[in-house]
Amino acid sequence: MVSVLKIVKGCSSPELAVKISRFLNLELVDVEARQFPDGESYVRVDGSVGGEEVVLVHGLHPPQDRHLVQLMLTADCLRDLGASSVKAVIPYMAYARQDRRFKEGEAVSALAVLKVLKAAGVDAVITVNIHSPWIIDKSPVPVKNIDATGVLASYVLQAGVEKPLILSPGKKGVEMAAYAASVLETDYAHVESRRSLEDGRVSVSVDADVGGREVVLVDDVISTGETMAKCVEAVKRRGAVRVVVAAVHGLFVGSASERITAAGADLILTTDTVPNPYDVASVAGLVASQIG
């Protein structure tokens, strides 16, 4: 039984907030946002929330710093206006890469952001495919991490790709590839990827037999597109006949999408956790199922 009465349409994720409200048939509360001439953020909750449980839908995709400040201000404002509880839906969680100190004196940004959200009045967080899921056990605020791999895979099937080989790079690659392959009822393999500590360049290694096959490359996030472009080039060299790139979070920093297409990708698709031209797969239903 859903106990939340209102969905608050955070200024960074308005379209997703609308979709979630339609799934749950809940009232939407608008948030007005703008910047002062000096760059400071202004937010105003345009609706009544006194005594009510609310869900604030607000992603932390680029520009991350601005969106984080807006989230803090909105959550604090909701509590100040009398909301009995604030659950934050953060479809893309920024600052989650730094989950520990790699060098002495570094800030652990993943935990720092969660501490700030708790201080701002957030009671619980719902997010999607957080970059460092192992940080959740240390979070000062309860975090529900939703896996959207299945939704992504179902949209690959709708794109007419049948029985492809699923490949995925990175530490979580095997698990993600296996999940996607189970949805598509096909086989999978892992792509070894390494980043040089000296110059930061990425190298990839594909050992799977891709000759004459359609290949789907899945990942949790595409940022600059460097790793994914290398993966596309590698499978094309080994004889893949069609390459589909699928990611949960599509940040596409700079010319990332052009880089991936130039490498030989035939199709790019993502979920709508981050607004972008390829966000065909919606996580609204998954998120709505976790609100209550």
N, C-alpha and C positions, 0 to 999 in steps of 0.2 A: 504494500500500500504506500503510495507516494505521499509523503508528509510535507514536502516542500511546496510552498504556495506560489512563489514567483521566481522567474528567471531574470537575472540582471544582465543586460546586453553590454558587456564590457566593450570599450572602444576599439580594442585590437582584434576582436573576433565576433563582430556583429552578425555575420551571415550564419556562423555555426550556432550562435545563441538562438537565432530565429528557428533553425531546424530542430534544435533540441526542444524548444518550447512547443513546437507543433507535434513532436512525438508524444509529449506528455500532456498536451492541451493545457498549458499553464500560461498565466499572464506574464507579459514582458515588461520590464522596467528599463527605460532608456537611460543612458549615461551621456551627458554632454561633455566633450573634451576639446580642449584647445591649448595653445601655447601662448604665454605672455611674450612680449617683444624680446625679453632677455633669455628666452628659451625654457623657462620654468613651466611645469605642467599645471593645468587647471582642469578639475573634474567637478561635475555636478550631477547628483542622482536625481533624475526627473520622474519621481513617483514616490508613493508612500510604501514604507517597509516596516513601520513600527510594529513590534510584537510578532513579526513574521520570520519564518525560515526562508532564506534566499540562497540561490545558486548564482554565483558570479562567473560568467564565462569570459575568460580573458587570457589569451595566449601571450607567451613571452618570446615570440619570434622577433627578428630585427625590425626596427631598432630596439634591441633588448633593454638598454638602460631606460629609455623613455617608457617603454611598456611596463617595466618593473615598477617604476615610480607611480605610473597611473594605477597599477594594480594595488599598490600599497595605499594610495590615497583613496581609492574607491572602497576597498575593504574597510578601512578605518572610518570612512564617511558612513557606510552602511551600518556599522555598529553604533556610531554616534547618533544616527537617526533612529535607533531603537530596534534594529533587526535582532531577533533572538538568537540566530546563528547564521554564519556565513560559510558556505562550502564553495571553494574555488575550483572551477574546472579550468585547468591550464593545459590545453591540448599539446602545446610544445613547451617543455620546461627548459629555459635557458640556464646557463651556468652549471649544467649537470656534468660536464666533462671533468672538471677539477673535483674529484671525489676524495682526494687525499693529498698530502704534501709530497710532491715529487722532489722538491728542494727545500732545505731548511728555511723557514720563515714565510712560506707561501700561504696565502689564504685558501681555505677549503671552501670554494664558492658554492658548491652544491648544498652544503649544510648552512652556510651563511644566508642564502636566499630563503631556505625553509624557516630559519630562525626569525628572519624579518617578517615573513608572512604570518607566523604565529603572533608576533608582537603587534602586527597591524589588525589582528582580530579574526584571522582565518581559523576556523575550527577543524577543517579537513580539506584535503586536496585530492582531486581526481586528475590524473594526467595520462598521457598515451605514450607508450614505448619510451620511457625515460632512458637517457643515455647510460646512466650508471644505476641500474635497479638495486644493486647491493647497498646503496646509500640509504634506502628506505628504512631499514631497521634502526638507523641512527637518527632519523628525523624527529624533531620535537613536536611535529604535527602529523596526525595520521595521513598516510598517502596511499591511494589506490592507483596502481599502475595497470592500465588496460593495454592488452596486446592487440594491435590492429592488423597483424600480419594476415589473418584469415580474411578480413574485409578486402585487403589489397589483392590477395590471391583470387578472390571471387571476381573482381573486376578484370583481372588478367584473363580469366576464362571468358568473360563477356566480350573481351576484345578479339575473340576468335582464336586464341592461342591454346592448342590442345596437346597434351602430353609433351610439354617442353622439358628441358633439363633445367632445374633450378640451381642457381649458384648464388652464393652470398659471401662477401668478404668480412673481415673483422673478427673480434673476439666472440661476438654473439652470432656469427654467421652460420655456423652449423645448425644451431637451434632454430634460427629463423628460416633457413632453407628447408629444414625438415618439416616445419609447420606448414609452410607454403606448399610443399610437395604433397603433404597429406590432403590438403584441400583440393589440389589439382589432380590427385591420384597419379602421380608421376615420380620420377627419381630426382635425386639431388646430389650435390657435391659442394665442397668448400673451396673458396679462393684464398690462397695465402697472400696477405698484404703486409708490407713492412714500410715503416717510415724512418728514413735516415736521421739519426741524432745529430749528424754533422750539418746537413744542408736542408733537412726537412722533406726531401723528395720521397715520393711514394713509389714502391715497386710491387708488382703483383706476380703471382705464379699460378697457372691453371694446369692441373694434371689430368682433368677429366677429358674424356673423348667427346668432343662437341661437333665433330665433322658431320655435316649434313643435317644438323638438328636446329630446331628453334631453341633459343636460350632465354631464360628470364633471370636477370640479375636483380636481386632484392637486397635492400639495405634499410636500416632504420632512419637514416638521415642523409640527404645530399646537401652539402654546404658549398664548397668551391667546385665540386664536381671532378676534382683531380683523380681521386681513387676510382670513381665509377668510370671515368673516361679510359683509364688504364685497363680496367676490367673489360670494357667493351672492345678495345683494341686487341686485347689478348685472345678473346674468344673468336673474334673475326679472323684473326691470323690463323687460328686452328680450324677454320672451316665452318663456323656457325652460319646458317642461312638466314636467320632472322634474330635480332636481339631486342628484347624488351627490357627497359629499365623501370623498376618499380621501387618506390620508397615511401615510407610512412610520412616522413617530414620533408617537404621540399623547400629548402631555404633558397637555393639557387643564387648564391652570392656572386655578384659581378656577371660574367659571361658563362656561368656554369652550364646552363642548358645548351648553349651553342657549342661548348667544348664537348659535351656528351654526344650531341648530334653529329658533330664533325668526326668523332671517333668511330661512328658507324651505327649508332643506335637507331632502330627503326620506329620505336615508340617509347614515350616517357609517360608515366602516370604516377600520381601520388594520392594520398588522402587529403582531406581538407583541414587538417590540423593547422596548416599554415596556408594562408591565401596565396595561390599562385596559378599560372595558366594551365597546369596539368592536374589540378586537384579534383579528379573525377570520382574518387571513392570517398564517401562520407562516413565519418565516425560518429555521427549524431545518434544513431540507434544504439551503438555500443555505450556511449556516454549516458544516454537516457536510461539505459538498463541498470546503471550503477547509482542513479540518483534516487534517494528515498530515505 
